[in-house]
Amino acid sequence: MNSMQKTLLWTTLLLLALTSQAAYSLTFIDNVKGYTLNQQGKLITFTNIAFEDEFIVGMNLSQEPGGIVTKIDGKDRVMLPGLIDAHGHILGLGQNLLEIDLRGSQSENEAVKRVVEFVSAHASPKKGSKHETTQWLIGRGWNQVLWPSKAFPSKASLDDALKDRPVVLSRVDGHAIWVNSAALKLAGVDASTPSPAGGEIVKDKNGQPTGVLIDNAEYLVTKLIPKADVDQLSAQLDAASSHLLSLGITSVHDAGISKMGYDFYRQKAQAGELRFRIYAMLSATDPQIDDMLAAGHIKTANDMLSIRSVKAYGDGALGSRGAALIEPYSDDKDNHGLLVTPQESLPNLFSQVLGANFQLNFHAIGDRANRLALQQFAKTFQTFPENTERHRIEHAQVIAVEDISLFKDLSIIPSMQPTHATSDMNMAEDRIGKARLKGAYAWRTFLDQGSRIAFGSDFPVELANAFHGLHAAVTRQSGENKPNMGWIPEERVSIEDALRGFTLDAAYAAFQDDKLGTLEVDKRADFIFIDRDIFTGLASDIRDTQVLETWINGQQVYVR
């Protein structure tokens, strides 16, 4: 029997199988311009797809199967697998959508003006009410690198506008906060307060706090903010869900949840109220981490919620000079950055997580933090040889060139965010110099050595739009398509590789590639329709892609 005969026989048998399916459950979408990777990572195309309930049962059928209840004309639109964001902060995004947005502010004064405008537009709740958390003014998104001075902001500008209510404004990367005097007073932070380990209270020449707290110093203030109740968490999740589904994101790896988030997600999953898939990482710093580990892996039957990993924290971020570097910052010769988790704590931390049979996803941005993580993985693997696969380093941003091969040697997945490169290119060389850029944001280098990259956005640090990430990965350019040839263009990747990072390899990084990440028979029917062909169009246009429909488990969950 030749290959043509085998293909015809397979198609006939499949059609017979489909015809025998219960008529009420089968959906057939024809006339699509479909793209997906297969399980081996090869790009394939298809013109139709059939699914029964939640699972795909046929593709590229030569004729329409019988017994169909629902037939849909794809109208020659482009279909892709549902996009997976391998690193985001879901409730943080929801909070960001509901609170003060400082993203894109061009000066300290503009940021303060946005706070004042928010206060004017939102009445303050009464003291002691269930929504008392909003007595605190919370916002996010400022970035002093975009300001003319490039200097950290001061409490003075906030004090002039808002003296009585505590204000807490997170830097865009979440690794520094800007607060007013009211917040500092509540926290008891003054000139005599020492910086905690792994953090910094920024002080002026007179030793007075300026209002900027970096990394672990943030907790001096943020621990005082009343915890959100279930109603507020639900509002945040609902806001994030609607936003993400409109962007074609069908699954998110939530990078660090508290015990409250853990309980909340489980309750929502049990009630059938999760609108997209969540792969949640437990926060290693949560006081109840031992109890959550002891409960073991959590996985719902419909794959809407999975919890089997831990997010640990190595260092801060590059923009706030908190990323831990082997050599000092090029623009701050006395500063090596910060280790959020002390080096001496790493052995116990790694053993705690791997010994519980959980995946460890370690936040490391600077080359020192990455090196320490790689070294500790190698040591801990000797103790727990049964748990050595698919551990991750989150961000893997600046790496000593000689350490990159260790990712492949140790089977560590670099979980990276393409838009970080295009956001950081305006300051990265200032921070670390040209030589260290050779191991920074090195997507092509990782792929060439055989590493599988899980791509994400790190929303709300960056915008959640995965097409911004696809564009950045392929072009190494900003939203304005600058610089002309891309920043460090030798690290660009193909559109196929970029899509793989946001689909198949993201699913692989969550132990879900058997059910998610590609459109294939027996996998879940998670897919999107978009308004253009990103494989044949201009790379510069990828960023402008609009999602027309989003489907999860064979159900339409968003339509434009």
Backbone torsions as a table, in degrees:
resi	resn	phi	psi	omega
1	MET	NA	124.3	-178.8
2	ASN	-81.4	174.7	-174.9
3	SER	-64.3	-35.5	179.0
4	MET	-64.8	-43.7	179.2
5	GLN	-64.0	-40.2	177.7
6	LYS	-62.1	-42.3	179.7
7	THR	-62.8	-44.1	179.6
8	LEU	-64.0	-41.1	178.3
9	LEU	-62.5	-45.0	179.7
10	TRP	-60.4	-43.1	-178.9
11	THR	-64.9	-42.0	179.4
12	THR	-62.1	-45.7	179.6
13	LEU	-62.9	-40.6	180.0
14	LEU	-65.0	-43.7	179.4
15	LEU	-61.6	-40.0	176.8
16	LEU	-62.2	-41.1	178.9
17	ALA	-64.2	-44.0	-179.5
18	LEU	-65.4	-39.2	-179.5
19	THR	-62.9	-32.0	-178.7
20	SER	-79.6	-10.8	-179.4
21	GLN	-67.5	154.4	175.8
22	ALA	-56.8	126.8	-172.2
23	ALA	-63.4	-26.5	-174.8
24	TYR	-75.3	-10.3	-171.1
25	SER	-114.5	-4.3	-172.3
26	LEU	-96.2	133.8	175.7
27	THR	-123.4	136.3	-179.4
28	PHE	-126.8	119.8	177.2
29	ILE	-110.3	117.5	-176.9
30	ASP	-111.4	164.9	174.5
31	ASN	63.3	51.9	175.9
32	VAL	-116.2	156.9	171.8
33	LYS	-105.6	84.6	-170.6
34	GLY	-95.7	141.6	174.6
35	TYR	-130.1	136.1	171.3
36	THR	-155.1	157.0	166.3
37	LEU	-84.6	152.6	169.6
38	ASN	-93.0	-177.1	-175.0
39	GLN	-62.4	-24.5	179.5
40	GLN	-87.7	-0.3	178.1
41	GLY	86.3	11.9	178.8
42	LYS	-90.8	134.9	179.2
43	LEU	-73.2	128.8	176.4
44	ILE	-128.6	158.7	178.7
45	THR	-117.5	158.1	177.8
46	PHE	-152.1	158.6	-177.9
47	THR	-113.4	-13.6	177.4
48	ASN	-153.2	163.8	-178.4
49	ILE	-150.6	140.4	177.7
50	ALA	-123.8	135.9	177.3
51	PHE	-140.4	145.1	177.3
52	GLU	-112.2	117.4	-175.2
53	ASP	55.7	-113.7	-172.2
54	GLU	-94.0	-13.0	-168.2
55	PHE	-118.1	146.4	177.1
56	ILE	-74.9	132.2	-179.6
57	VAL	-118.6	-9.8	178.8
58	GLY	-168.2	152.1	177.5
59	MET	-147.6	150.4	178.3
60	ASN	53.5	44.4	179.6
61	LEU	-73.6	141.4	-177.4
62	SER	-75.3	-19.9	176.5
63	GLN	-150.3	161.8	-177.9
64	GLU	-67.7	127.3	177.9
65	PRO	-69.6	151.2	179.0
66	GLY	-80.9	169.2	175.5
67	GLY	69.3	30.2	-175.3
68	ILE	-90.6	133.4	173.4
69	VAL	-86.8	-44.5	-175.3
70	THR	-119.1	117.8	172.6
71	LYS	-117.1	130.8	-176.7
72	ILE	-123.0	133.0	174.5
73	ASP	-86.6	115.8	-179.8
74	GLY	-72.0	-9.9	175.5
75	LYS	56.2	32.7	176.3
76	ASP	62.3	23.8	178.3
77	ARG	-82.0	158.6	-179.6
78	VAL	-80.8	128.2	176.8
79	MET	-113.9	135.4	176.5
80	LEU	-129.5	160.9	169.4
81	PRO	-60.5	152.9	173.1
82	GLY	-56.5	140.9	-176.6
83	LEU	-83.7	142.4	-179.6
84	ILE	-115.6	123.1	174.9
85	ASP	-96.0	112.5	-172.6
86	ALA	-81.2	0.1	178.3
87	HIS	-160.7	101.9	175.3
88	GLY	-147.1	176.4	179.9
89	HIS	-129.9	95.5	-166.8
90	ILE	-63.9	-54.3	-178.0
91	LEU	-68.9	-30.8	173.6
92	GLY	-63.7	-39.2	175.5
93	LEU	-63.5	-46.4	178.6
94	GLY	-59.2	-42.7	177.2
95	GLN	-62.5	-42.7	179.4
96	ASN	-61.0	-37.9	179.9
97	LEU	-69.8	-24.2	-176.1
98	LEU	-100.6	-12.3	-174.7
99	GLU	-120.2	-162.4	-169.8
100	ILE	-73.0	124.9	-179.0
101	ASP	-103.8	114.7	-179.0
102	LEU	-106.3	3.9	-178.4
103	ARG	-58.5	133.2	176.6
104	GLY	82.6	-0.8	177.6
105	SER	-61.1	135.3	-170.8
106	GLN	-96.4	0.7	178.3
107	SER	-164.6	164.8	175.8
108	GLU	-61.3	-40.9	-179.6
109	ASN	-63.7	-38.9	178.1
110	GLU	-65.1	-39.4	178.4
111	ALA	-61.6	-45.0	178.4
112	VAL	-62.6	-40.4	179.2
113	LYS	-60.2	-39.6	178.4
114	ARG	-64.7	-36.8	177.0
115	VAL	-63.1	-46.5	-179.6
116	VAL	-62.1	-41.8	179.3
117	GLU	-64.3	-37.1	178.2
118	PHE	-64.6	-44.4	179.3
119	VAL	-61.3	-40.3	179.9
120	SER	-65.3	-31.3	-175.9
121	ALA	-89.8	-11.5	-176.1
122	HIS	-128.9	117.0	177.4
123	ALA	-66.4	140.2	179.1
124	SER	-79.2	130.7	178.6
125	PRO	-70.0	161.1	179.8
126	LYS	-69.1	147.2	176.0
127	LYS	-57.1	132.8	178.7
128	GLY	87.3	-3.0	178.4
129	SER	-75.0	166.5	-179.0
130	LYS	-65.5	-16.3	179.1
131	HIS	-107.5	30.1	-176.4
132	GLU	-62.2	-19.0	179.8
133	THR	-56.4	-27.8	-178.9
134	THR	-79.9	-2.1	165.7
135	GLN	-59.3	-33.2	171.2
136	TRP	-80.2	137.1	176.2
137	LEU	-95.8	115.1	-173.5
138	ILE	-115.1	135.0	177.6
139	GLY	-152.5	175.0	-177.9
140	ARG	-158.4	153.0	168.7
141	GLY	122.3	-6.2	-179.5
142	TRP	-68.6	149.0	-179.1
143	ASN	-147.7	101.7	-174.8
144	GLN	-63.6	-19.0	178.9
145	VAL	-63.4	-26.7	-180.0
146	LEU	-83.9	-9.5	-175.8
147	TRP	-89.4	152.5	-179.2
148	PRO	-54.5	-40.5	-177.9
149	SER	-76.4	-25.7	-173.4
150	LYS	57.0	15.9	-179.0
151	ALA	-97.9	152.2	174.7
152	PHE	-58.9	147.3	178.4
153	PRO	-74.1	176.2	-176.1
154	SER	-127.6	151.1	175.3
155	LYS	-61.5	-25.0	-175.0
156	ALA	-59.1	-42.5	-178.5
157	SER	-67.3	-34.9	176.1
158	LEU	-71.6	-38.9	180.0
159	ASP	-62.0	-38.2	-179.9
160	ASP	-62.8	-30.9	-177.3
161	ALA	-96.5	-35.6	-174.4
162	LEU	-141.9	102.3	-176.6
163	LYS	-94.1	-32.0	-167.2
164	ASP	-93.7	-36.7	-177.5
165	ARG	-93.4	135.0	177.8
166	PRO	-67.3	136.2	-178.8
167	VAL	-119.0	130.4	177.4
168	VAL	-131.4	113.6	-176.5
169	LEU	-121.0	114.4	-178.4
170	SER	-79.4	139.7	170.5
171	ARG	-61.4	160.5	-175.7
172	VAL	-55.6	-33.7	-178.1
173	ASP	-87.3	-4.7	179.3
174	GLY	77.5	4.1	-175.5
175	HIS	-104.1	14.0	172.9
176	ALA	-158.0	149.3	173.4
177	ILE	-125.3	153.2	177.5
178	TRP	-118.7	120.0	-174.3
179	VAL	-128.2	164.3	176.6
180	ASN	-97.3	178.4	-177.0
181	SER	-65.0	-32.1	179.3
182	ALA	-61.6	-40.2	178.5
183	ALA	-68.8	-42.5	178.8
184	LEU	-62.5	-39.5	-179.7
185	LYS	-64.3	-44.1	179.0
186	LEU	-61.0	-34.7	-178.8
187	ALA	-84.0	-9.3	-178.3
188	GLY	71.0	26.8	-179.2
189	VAL	-93.3	120.9	177.8
190	ASP	-143.1	-166.3	-175.6
191	ALA	-60.2	-27.9	-176.5
192	SER	-86.4	-7.9	-176.4
193	THR	-77.0	122.6	179.5
194	PRO	-78.7	151.9	174.6
195	SER	-68.2	135.7	178.9
196	PRO	-74.7	162.9	175.6
197	ALA	-59.1	133.3	179.7
198	GLY	77.0	15.3	179.8
199	GLY	-152.0	172.3	-179.5
200	GLU	-145.1	128.4	167.0
201	ILE	-89.8	106.2	-178.6
202	VAL	-68.6	129.8	-177.7
203	LYS	-126.2	153.0	179.5
204	ASP	-84.0	-175.1	-175.9
205	LYS	-65.3	-17.8	177.8
206	ASN	-94.8	4.3	178.6
207	GLY	83.8	8.4	-179.8
208	GLN	-89.9	140.1	176.7
209	PRO	-58.6	134.4	-178.9
210	THR	-84.3	-17.1	-175.1
211	GLY	107.8	-0.9	176.8
212	VAL	-108.0	126.8	178.5
213	LEU	-122.3	129.8	-173.0
214	ILE	-110.4	134.9	175.2
215	ASP	49.3	-122.5	-171.1
216	ASN	-60.9	-19.3	176.1
217	ALA	-69.4	-20.5	178.2
218	GLU	-56.3	-37.5	-173.0
219	TYR	-65.7	-20.1	176.4
220	LEU	-57.4	-33.0	179.9
221	VAL	-101.8	-48.6	-171.1
222	THR	-64.7	-24.3	178.1
223	LYS	-65.1	-18.5	-178.3
224	LEU	-86.6	-15.8	-179.0
225	ILE	-68.7	123.7	-179.9
226	PRO	-53.9	138.3	-179.3
227	LYS	-66.4	143.8	177.4
228	ALA	-67.0	143.4	175.8
229	ASP	-88.6	178.8	-175.8
230	VAL	-62.4	-37.7	179.0
231	ASP	-61.5	-42.6	179.5
232	GLN	-68.3	-41.8	176.7
233	LEU	-61.5	-40.0	179.0
234	SER	-63.9	-40.5	177.5
235	ALA	-63.8	-40.6	178.3
236	GLN	-65.0	-44.6	179.9
237	LEU	-64.4	-41.0	-180.0
238	ASP	-63.9	-43.0	178.9
239	ALA	-63.8	-44.5	179.1
240	ALA	-64.7	-41.2	-178.0
241	SER	-60.6	-50.4	-179.1
242	SER	-59.7	-41.6	-179.4
243	HIS	-65.5	-47.9	-176.0
244	LEU	-66.9	-41.9	179.7
245	LEU	-64.0	-34.0	178.0
246	SER	-67.9	-16.5	179.3
247	LEU	-100.2	5.3	178.8
248	GLY	78.4	15.9	179.9
249	ILE	-90.9	116.8	-176.5
250	THR	-102.7	-11.7	-179.5
251	SER	-151.6	142.8	179.7
252	VAL	-134.4	135.9	169.6
253	HIS	-90.9	107.0	-174.8
254	ASP	-82.0	112.4	-167.1
255	ALA	-87.8	70.2	172.5
256	GLY	115.3	97.3	179.5
257	ILE	-117.7	146.8	177.6
258	SER	-81.8	175.9	175.0
259	LYS	-61.3	-35.3	177.4
260	MET	-63.6	-44.3	177.3
261	GLY	-63.7	-38.8	177.8
262	TYR	-58.9	-49.8	178.7
263	ASP	-65.3	-40.8	-178.0
264	PHE	-63.3	-47.9	179.4
265	TYR	-62.2	-41.3	179.9
266	ARG	-63.3	-39.8	178.0
267	GLN	-64.7	-43.6	179.5
268	LYS	-65.1	-39.7	178.7
269	ALA	-65.3	-43.5	-179.8
270	GLN	-62.6	-34.8	-179.8
271	ALA	-84.3	-1.3	-179.0
272	GLY	69.8	31.4	-173.2
273	GLU	-110.6	14.0	172.7
274	LEU	-87.3	128.3	-174.9
275	ARG	-95.7	-12.5	174.7
276	PHE	-146.0	169.9	-174.6
277	ARG	-81.4	139.7	179.3
278	ILE	-125.3	124.1	170.9
279	TYR	-109.6	100.6	-168.8
280	ALA	-97.3	137.7	175.4
281	MET	-103.1	126.6	175.9
282	LEU	-68.4	139.6	176.6
283	SER	-77.1	124.1	-178.4
284	ALA	-64.5	-20.4	-177.4
285	THR	-89.9	-4.0	-179.3
286	ASP	-67.7	134.5	-178.8
287	PRO	-59.7	-22.9	-178.6
288	GLN	-103.1	24.0	-178.8
289	ILE	-59.2	-38.1	-179.2
290	ASP	-61.9	-41.5	179.7
291	ASP	-64.7	-40.4	-179.6
292	MET	-68.7	-39.5	175.9
293	LEU	-63.6	-40.8	-178.9
294	ALA	-63.5	-27.3	179.6
295	ALA	-72.0	-14.0	177.7
296	GLY	79.4	-171.5	-178.2
297	HIS	-69.1	143.1	175.6
298	ILE	-114.9	128.1	179.1
299	LYS	-152.0	121.5	177.9
300	THR	-81.7	155.8	-176.3
301	ALA	-62.9	-30.1	-178.8
302	ASN	-94.8	9.6	177.0
303	ASP	62.6	22.9	177.9
304	MET	-79.9	-25.7	178.1
305	LEU	-137.6	131.1	174.5
306	SER	-138.1	131.8	177.3
307	ILE	-132.6	108.0	178.8
308	ARG	-151.5	21.4	-176.5
309	SER	-139.6	162.9	179.4
310	VAL	-128.0	134.6	174.0
311	LYS	-97.2	119.4	176.0
312	ALA	-113.2	162.3	-167.7
313	TYR	-123.7	115.9	-178.2
314	GLY	-90.5	-48.7	-174.6
315	ASP	-149.5	-169.4	178.1
316	GLY	-94.8	-145.5	-175.7
317	ALA	-118.6	160.5	-176.6
318	LEU	-70.0	-41.0	-175.8
319	GLY	-61.5	-35.1	179.1
320	SER	-95.5	9.5	-178.8
321	ARG	58.1	35.0	176.6
322	GLY	-101.5	-11.2	176.7
323	ALA	-64.8	133.2	-175.3
324	ALA	-80.7	120.3	-176.1
325	LEU	-113.4	148.8	176.5
326	ILE	-67.6	-46.3	175.1
327	GLU	-107.0	159.2	-175.6
328	PRO	-62.5	162.9	173.8
329	TYR	-60.7	139.2	179.6
330	SER	-65.0	-28.5	179.4
331	ASP	-106.8	16.1	175.9
332	ASP	-159.1	83.3	-167.1
333	LYS	-64.1	-15.5	179.5
334	ASP	-101.1	9.6	-171.7
335	ASN	-121.5	122.9	174.7
336	HIS	-104.1	5.7	-175.4
337	GLY	85.3	-166.1	-171.9
338	LEU	-131.1	138.0	168.3
339	LEU	-95.4	109.3	-179.1
340	VAL	-67.0	-39.5	171.5
341	THR	-104.5	120.7	-177.8
342	PRO	-58.2	146.4	-178.5
343	GLN	-56.8	-38.5	-177.6
344	GLU	-68.7	-14.9	179.0
345	SER	-88.8	-11.8	-174.4
346	LEU	-63.2	-44.1	-178.5
347	PRO	-56.7	-46.1	-179.7
348	ASN	-66.3	-40.8	179.8
349	LEU	-60.9	-50.0	-178.7
350	PHE	-63.8	-40.4	178.7
351	SER	-66.6	-39.9	178.9
352	GLN	-57.6	-45.6	-175.4
353	VAL	-76.8	-51.1	-178.0
354	LEU	-67.2	-34.8	178.3
355	GLY	-65.7	-24.4	176.9
356	ALA	-87.2	4.1	-179.6
357	ASN	65.7	34.6	174.8
358	PHE	-105.1	154.4	172.1
359	GLN	-76.0	139.4	176.9
360	LEU	-108.6	122.5	178.6
361	ASN	-115.0	105.6	-167.3
362	PHE	-103.1	119.8	176.8
363	HIS	-70.3	117.0	177.4
364	ALA	-146.1	119.0	179.1
365	ILE	-107.8	-48.6	179.8
366	GLY	-78.9	160.7	-176.7
367	ASP	-65.5	-30.1	176.8
368	ARG	-69.6	-44.9	179.1
369	ALA	-61.7	-41.4	177.7
370	ASN	-63.8	-43.0	-179.5
371	ARG	-64.0	-45.4	179.8
372	LEU	-61.3	-40.2	179.7
373	ALA	-65.0	-46.3	-179.9
374	LEU	-61.7	-43.3	179.4
375	GLN	-63.3	-41.1	-178.0
376	GLN	-72.0	-37.1	174.3
377	PHE	-56.9	-47.7	-178.3
378	ALA	-58.9	-42.7	-179.5
379	LYS	-68.6	-44.2	-175.3
380	THR	-71.3	-30.9	176.6
381	PHE	-59.5	-29.4	178.5
382	GLN	-67.1	-30.6	179.9
383	THR	-83.9	-33.2	-177.5
384	PHE	-124.7	67.8	-176.7
385	PRO	-64.8	-16.4	179.1
386	GLU	-80.2	-7.8	-177.8
387	ASN	-133.5	73.5	-176.3
388	THR	-123.3	2.5	-172.3
389	GLU	-106.2	139.9	169.2
390	ARG	66.5	26.3	168.4
391	HIS	-74.6	158.7	-169.1
392	ARG	-132.3	150.9	163.9
393	ILE	-111.7	118.1	-179.2
394	GLU	-80.3	122.4	179.6
395	HIS	93.8	-54.4	178.4
396	ALA	42.1	52.7	-164.4
397	GLN	-87.5	-55.1	179.9
398	VAL	-118.2	114.6	-173.6
399	ILE	-130.1	134.1	172.5
400	ALA	-57.5	131.9	-173.3
401	VAL	-52.4	-39.4	-177.2
402	GLU	-70.6	-12.0	-179.6
403	ASP	-93.8	-13.7	-174.3
404	ILE	-60.8	-40.2	-178.4
405	SER	-63.1	-22.4	-179.9
406	LEU	-64.8	-29.2	176.5
407	PHE	-58.4	-45.3	179.1
408	LYS	-70.4	-43.9	-178.3
409	ASP	-60.2	-36.5	-176.4
410	LEU	-98.6	1.4	-177.6
411	SER	59.1	36.3	176.1
412	ILE	-87.2	130.7	-179.7
413	ILE	-86.9	122.1	171.4
414	PRO	-77.9	116.5	178.1
415	SER	-99.4	106.6	-165.6
416	MET	-125.2	159.6	-175.4
417	GLN	-125.6	104.7	-173.8
418	PRO	-56.1	-37.7	-178.1
419	THR	-70.4	-15.7	173.4
420	HIS	-61.6	-38.1	179.9
421	ALA	-63.8	-46.8	-176.8
422	THR	-75.1	-20.6	172.3
423	SER	-80.5	-35.2	-174.9
424	ASP	-85.9	-13.8	-172.3
425	MET	-63.7	-17.0	178.4
426	ASN	-80.6	-8.8	-180.0
427	MET	-139.2	-10.8	-172.4
428	ALA	-60.0	-45.4	-179.3
429	GLU	-65.3	-35.7	175.5
430	ASP	-60.3	-41.4	-175.8
431	ARG	-71.7	-44.9	-169.8
432	ILE	-120.6	-3.9	179.6
433	GLY	79.5	165.6	-174.1
434	LYS	-68.4	-37.9	-175.2
435	ALA	-61.9	-43.7	-177.3
436	ARG	-73.5	-15.0	176.7
437	LEU	-65.0	-19.5	-179.5
438	LYS	-62.6	-23.7	177.3
439	GLY	-111.9	21.5	-175.1
440	ALA	-110.2	136.3	176.7
441	TYR	51.2	46.3	-165.4
442	ALA	-94.7	61.2	-173.7
443	TRP	-62.7	-47.3	-177.5
444	ARG	-63.7	-39.8	178.7
445	THR	-61.1	-43.4	178.3
446	PHE	-62.4	-47.5	-178.3
447	LEU	-63.5	-40.1	-178.2
448	ASP	-63.9	-27.7	179.0
449	GLN	-89.5	-1.2	176.7
450	GLY	97.8	7.5	176.0
451	SER	-73.4	148.3	173.3
452	ARG	-100.7	121.9	-176.8
453	ILE	-99.1	130.1	170.4
454	ALA	-95.0	118.0	-178.3
455	PHE	-94.8	145.9	175.6
456	GLY	-152.1	-165.2	-178.5
457	SER	-121.0	-27.6	-171.7
458	ASP	67.0	33.0	176.4
459	PHE	-60.9	147.8	2.4
460	PRO	-87.3	12.3	173.5
461	VAL	-57.5	-48.7	171.2
462	GLU	-110.5	167.2	173.8
463	LEU	-65.2	150.5	-173.4
464	ALA	-79.8	-5.5	-174.6
465	ASN	-67.6	111.5	-178.2
466	ALA	-67.2	-23.4	178.1
467	PHE	-71.1	-24.6	169.3
468	HIS	-65.0	-40.8	177.6
469	GLY	-66.4	-41.9	177.7
470	LEU	-61.8	-43.4	178.3
471	HIS	-61.9	-45.8	-179.7
472	ALA	-63.2	-39.9	-178.7
473	ALA	-64.8	-38.3	-175.6
474	VAL	-82.6	-34.1	-173.4
475	THR	-108.1	-25.3	-170.9
476	ARG	57.5	36.3	-177.9
477	GLN	-123.4	158.6	175.2
478	SER	-72.6	179.3	175.8
479	GLY	-62.7	-21.1	176.5
480	GLU	-92.8	12.2	179.9
481	ASN	57.2	47.6	176.2
482	LYS	-127.1	150.9	-6.2
483	PRO	-70.0	170.9	-169.4
484	ASN	-52.6	-49.7	-177.4
485	MET	-98.9	4.4	-177.4
486	GLY	91.6	154.0	-179.6
487	TRP	-85.3	123.5	-173.2
488	ILE	48.9	63.9	-169.6
489	PRO	-63.1	-20.4	-179.6
490	GLU	-66.1	-12.8	179.0
491	GLU	-98.3	8.7	174.2
492	ARG	-64.8	155.5	176.6
493	VAL	-124.0	164.7	178.2
494	SER	-74.8	163.3	177.3
495	ILE	-64.2	-32.8	176.9
496	GLU	-63.6	-44.7	179.4
497	ASP	-66.9	-37.4	178.9
498	ALA	-64.2	-45.6	178.2
499	LEU	-62.7	-38.6	178.4
500	ARG	-59.0	-40.2	179.2
501	GLY	-64.8	-29.4	179.8
502	PHE	-96.7	6.2	179.7
503	THR	-136.3	-91.2	-173.3
504	LEU	-58.3	-50.0	-175.0
505	ASP	-75.5	-27.0	171.2
506	ALA	-65.6	-41.8	176.2
507	ALA	-64.0	-41.5	177.1
508	TYR	-58.0	-40.8	-178.6
509	ALA	-68.7	-10.0	177.5
510	ALA	-116.0	15.2	-179.2
511	PHE	59.0	31.8	-175.1
512	GLN	-122.3	12.2	-176.1
513	ASP	-71.4	-9.7	175.4
514	ASP	-77.5	-18.3	-178.0
515	LYS	-125.0	-22.7	-173.3
516	LEU	-127.8	168.2	170.2
517	GLY	98.6	-20.8	177.0
518	THR	-142.0	162.8	173.4
519	LEU	-101.9	101.2	-178.4
520	GLU	-145.9	158.0	177.8
521	VAL	-56.2	135.8	179.8
522	ASP	80.7	0.3	174.1
523	LYS	-98.3	162.5	-177.7
524	ARG	-68.2	144.2	-176.9
525	ALA	-83.5	72.2	175.0
526	ASP	-107.4	114.2	-177.8
527	PHE	-153.9	167.2	179.0
528	ILE	-135.8	154.5	167.5
529	PHE	-107.1	136.6	178.5
530	ILE	-125.2	169.1	-169.9
531	ASP	-93.0	5.7	-179.2
532	ARG	-158.1	164.4	178.7
533	ASP	-94.3	104.4	-176.4
534	ILE	-75.9	-8.8	179.8
535	PHE	-91.7	-26.0	-179.3
536	THR	-110.4	-15.5	-179.5
537	GLY	-83.6	-177.9	179.3
538	LEU	-72.3	138.8	178.0
539	ALA	-59.1	-33.7	-178.5
540	SER	-65.0	-19.1	-177.7
541	ASP	-92.9	-8.1	-176.1
542	ILE	-57.2	-40.1	-176.3
543	ARG	-59.2	-28.8	-175.4
544	ASP	-88.7	4.9	-179.0
545	THR	-58.2	135.6	177.0
546	GLN	-111.9	138.1	176.4
547	VAL	-86.2	127.6	-179.2
548	LEU	-92.9	-39.7	178.4
549	GLU	-147.5	149.5	173.6
550	THR	-128.3	132.2	180.0
551	TRP	-125.0	137.3	175.5
552	ILE	-133.0	132.5	-178.6
553	ASN	53.3	37.8	177.7
554	GLY	73.6	12.8	179.7
555	GLN	-121.3	135.4	176.6
556	GLN	-72.3	122.7	-177.2
557	VAL	-116.1	-6.9	175.5
558	TYR	-155.6	138.7	171.5
559	VAL	-138.7	134.7	-177.5
560	ARG	-74.3	NA	NA
